[in-house]
Amino acid sequence: MTGSILRGADRNQDLELDTDVVVVGSGAGGAVVAAELAEAGQRVVVLEEGRHVPPEKYAQYRPSESLRHLFRDASLSFALGVGDTPMINVMMGRCVGGSSVLTGGVCFRVPGPVLRDWRDRRGLTELSPEALEPCFEAVEKAIHVEEVPVAMRSRSTALFAEGCNRRGHPLKPIRRNTDGCEGCSRCNFGCPKGAKKSVDLNYLPRAVKAGALIVSDSLVERITTRGGRAAGVTGRLLNGPEGRPRDRVTVHARRVVVAAGAYHSPLLLLESGVGKQSRQVGRNLTLHPGFRVMGRFDEEVRGWHGALQSAFSDAYEAQRFTLVSLFVPPGVFAATLPGIGPAHVARASQLPQLAIFGGIVHDEGGGTVRRAPAGREPFVTYRMSKRDKETVPRLLRTMADLWFAAGAQEVVLPVLGMNPIGPDELGRVNLDRIPGARLECSSQHPLGSCRMGTSPQDSVVDADGQAWDLPELYVADGSVLPSSLGVNPQLTVMAMATRIAWKMRERPLPS
Ligand SMILES: Cc1cc2nc3c(=O)[nH]c(=O)nc-3n(C[C@H](O)[C@H](O)[C@H](O)COP(=O)(O)OP(=O)(O)OC[C@H]3O[C@@H](n4cnc5c(N)ncnc54)[C@H](O)[C@@H]3O)c2cc1C
């Protein structure tokens, strides 16, 4: 049996389909569920709002094209900081393959203490290490998870590692879903070599091979119900002028899986009137607020040579932050540097001497997804907890200190309006008093807005991913994670989606 990928944008009439399972969203969560169910012999239709860009095409994209065609809102989605919380730039994919196409490939299993917290504090005893082991194993095999050798580290990462060694906390190697990576540092714009094994290269082709139909340019607007259970979805094909919604898409299904990501899954549930009673839908969003700190060296660093992400430090987990290596293509990097006109040119001419490292806060949550007052877009607010706010200056100070320990001449902190600082200035800068509005903060990890739990009072789905409020509606993406992880989430999102798919396979489809 072979399915296919249908481009919704190329169609010029309504589309009506009948299937066993409809999956909304083709990213990390949706792709896994689609493959697992199609391979079990179920008829699967995947509806994806974004376009279908084959890997050989995005391989040729310049970053500005990737931003337009693979990212949501050209990467300019935000969570509005409430109180003294910074505005947080939240990046997401919007294409066949979802955010998986844009990752740095970093793969972590859910950390043990997080899993214990889910069991002890949230009562999720089903999510034991033993229960999740086969799920992680299946995903790691499917997406080819491997350790990044030290030889592939960029000079940027090697320098940061020297700082870490001098402070007694050596970096650890990262694992990534790659095969044949040549280290060109542009993973976040779509791998040009097909070496990053995103879901468009494995799970989605597997689903199609097993008979699934993937419809791109297909915006789902509502979950439909019949007899008190989920019975399909309706929406629009984005086949109007400039990709605007025009013709209808209707899918009748015996089971519905929502995997539209932590911004859009809750929105779809809210639009469909699901989860109103407990008022949990859209709440508890976590983001892993992230900060980039740069060091300027006398030597040439040329950090774009080598693996984009290759090493990390969990030495600061007790302080609630993790350090992860990263880099960006030089053109994009230049746009993030301080200075205007000649001052910016002078700064940008130092690009070869600049090194970067990233830090993410293991946050407690504080985000809420609602529908924007006008239109159908999510309106997201985020209020950092007191503890998370206190973590930020600690993270920045630690990273600056590590760069100086590595021999940096200057450090550029992600504080708008602040000039780069020298080694003897670090002690004098009062980072505790920087207003949130001046912090440059980004997130690639929205999670938790339809969280899993043991009671409809404080969660949206049960331990098997089924919505408390509506039988035969499942959620299987980053939004179901019961809390933030403190590490990059794609592998956990995919392992959880595997478990949910396997649970679905055990339950007969309703007639
Ligand atoms: C730039 C970037 C770098 C990242 N790097 C890493 C990394 O190195 N390691 C890591 O672990 N994680 C990384 N992540 C995070 C990781 O990609 C996500 O955690 C993961 O993909 C989440 O999976 P998901 O299924 O929840 O959502 P997504 O993968 O985002 O998929 C959701 C899909 O649903 C579609 N959709 C939304 N609404 C609708 C609708 N109404 N109708 C139809 N379709 C809809 C979207 O277009 C999208 O394709 C990164 C993310 C980004 C953006």
The ligand as an SDF file (V2000), in Angstrom:
LIG
                    3D

 53 58  0  0  0  0  0  0  0  0999 V2000
   14.7120   26.6220   15.1990 C   0  0  0  0  0  0  0  0  0  0  0  0
   14.4100   25.4520   16.1000 C   0  0  0  0  0  0  0  0  0  0  0  0
   15.4570   24.6610   16.5890 C   0  0  0  0  0  0  0  0  0  0  0  0
   15.1800   23.5730   17.4250 C   0  0  0  0  0  0  0  0  0  0  0  0
   16.2140   22.7560   17.8020 N   0  0  0  0  0  0  0  0  0  0  0  0
   15.9550   21.6680   18.5770 C   0  0  0  0  0  0  0  0  0  0  0  0
   16.9800   20.7340   18.8910 C   0  0  0  0  0  0  0  0  0  0  0  0
   18.1320   20.8530   18.4420 O   0  0  0  0  0  0  0  0  0  0  0  0
   16.6510   19.6850   19.6790 N   0  0  0  0  0  0  0  0  0  0  0  0
   15.3930   19.5060   20.1880 C   0  0  0  0  0  0  0  0  0  0  0  0
   15.1810   18.5730   20.9630 O   0  0  0  0  0  0  0  0  0  0  0  0
   14.4060   20.3490   19.8720 N   0  0  0  0  0  0  0  0  0  0  0  0
   14.6430   21.4040   19.0580 C   0  0  0  0  0  0  0  0  0  0  0  0
   13.6160   22.2350   18.6920 N   0  0  0  0  0  0  0  0  0  0  0  0
   12.2720   21.9540   19.2390 C   0  0  0  0  0  0  0  0  0  0  0  0
   11.5760   20.8190   18.5110 C   0  0  0  0  0  0  0  0  0  0  0  0
   11.6320   21.0250   17.1220 O   0  0  0  0  0  0  0  0  0  0  0  0
   10.1230   20.7630   18.9900 C   0  0  0  0  0  0  0  0  0  0  0  0
   10.1290   20.5420   20.4010 O   0  0  0  0  0  0  0  0  0  0  0  0
    9.2980   19.6620   18.3450 C   0  0  0  0  0  0  0  0  0  0  0  0
    9.3800   19.7070   16.9500 O   0  0  0  0  0  0  0  0  0  0  0  0
    7.8410   19.8310   18.7920 C   0  0  0  0  0  0  0  0  0  0  0  0
    7.0470   18.9060   18.1150 O   0  0  0  0  0  0  0  0  0  0  0  0
    5.4860   19.1700   17.9400 P   0  0  0  0  0  0  0  0  0  0  0  0
    4.9240   18.0060   17.2530 O   0  0  0  0  0  0  0  0  0  0  0  0
    4.9430   19.5820   19.2660 O   0  0  0  0  0  0  0  0  0  0  0  0
    5.3650   20.4890   17.0360 O   0  0  0  0  0  0  0  0  0  0  0  0
    5.9290   20.8420   15.6100 P   0  0  0  0  0  0  0  0  0  0  0  0
    7.0890   19.9690   15.2690 O   0  0  0  0  0  0  0  0  0  0  0  0
    6.1570   22.3030   15.6170 O   0  0  0  0  0  0  0  0  0  0  0  0
    4.7400   20.4680   14.6020 O   0  0  0  0  0  0  0  0  0  0  0  0
    3.4900   21.1080   14.6350 C   0  0  0  0  0  0  0  0  0  0  0  0
    2.9570   21.1680   13.2110 C   0  0  0  0  0  0  0  0  0  0  0  0
    1.5530   21.4440   13.2600 O   0  0  0  0  0  0  0  0  0  0  0  0
    1.2210   22.3270   12.2040 C   0  0  0  0  0  0  0  0  0  0  0  0
   -0.0260   23.0190   12.5500 N   0  0  0  0  0  0  0  0  0  0  0  0
   -0.2260   23.9480   13.5040 C   0  0  0  0  0  0  0  0  0  0  0  0
   -1.5180   24.3360   13.5310 N   0  0  0  0  0  0  0  0  0  0  0  0
   -2.1530   23.6380   12.5600 C   0  0  0  0  0  0  0  0  0  0  0  0
   -3.5020   23.5990   12.0970 C   0  0  0  0  0  0  0  0  0  0  0  0
   -4.4640   24.3430   12.6680 N   0  0  0  0  0  0  0  0  0  0  0  0
   -3.8230   22.7900   11.0520 N   0  0  0  0  0  0  0  0  0  0  0  0
   -2.8660   22.0050   10.4710 C   0  0  0  0  0  0  0  0  0  0  0  0
   -1.5640   22.0030   10.8900 N   0  0  0  0  0  0  0  0  0  0  0  0
   -1.2130   22.8010   11.9200 C   0  0  0  0  0  0  0  0  0  0  0  0
    2.4190   23.2590   12.1410 C   0  0  0  0  0  0  0  0  0  0  0  0
    2.4710   23.9290   10.9010 O   0  0  0  0  0  0  0  0  0  0  0  0
    3.5730   22.2930   12.3800 C   0  0  0  0  0  0  0  0  0  0  0  0
    4.0720   21.7820   11.1810 O   0  0  0  0  0  0  0  0  0  0  0  0
   13.8500   23.2960   17.8270 C   0  0  0  0  0  0  0  0  0  0  0  0
   12.8090   24.0750   17.3180 C   0  0  0  0  0  0  0  0  0  0  0  0
   13.0730   25.1300   16.4580 C   0  0  0  0  0  0  0  0  0  0  0  0
   11.9350   25.9500   15.9180 C   0  0  0  0  0  0  0  0  0  0  0  0
  1  2  1  0
  2  3  1  0
  2 52  2  0
  3  4  2  0
  4  5  1  0
  4 50  1  0
  5  6  2  0
  6  7  1  0
  6 13  1  0
  7  8  2  0
  7  9  1  0
  9 10  1  0
 10 11  2  0
 10 12  1  0
 12 13  2  0
 13 14  1  0
 14 15  1  0
 14 50  1  0
 15 16  1  0
 16 17  1  0
 16 18  1  0
 18 19  1  0
 18 20  1  0
 20 21  1  0
 20 22  1  0
 22 23  1  0
 23 24  1  0
 24 25  2  0
 24 26  1  0
 24 27  1  0
 27 28  1  0
 28 29  2  0
 28 30  1  0
 28 31  1  0
 31 32  1  0
 32 33  1  0
 33 34  1  0
 33 48  1  0
 34 35  1  0
 35 36  1  0
 35 46  1  0
 36 37  1  0
 36 45  1  0
 37 38  2  0
 38 39  1  0
 39 40  1  0
 39 45  2  0
 40 41  1  0
 40 42  2  0
 42 43  1  0
 43 44  2  0
 44 45  1  0
 46 47  1  0
 46 48  1  0
 48 49  1  0
 50 51  2  0
 51 52  1  0
 52 53  1  0
M  END
$$$$
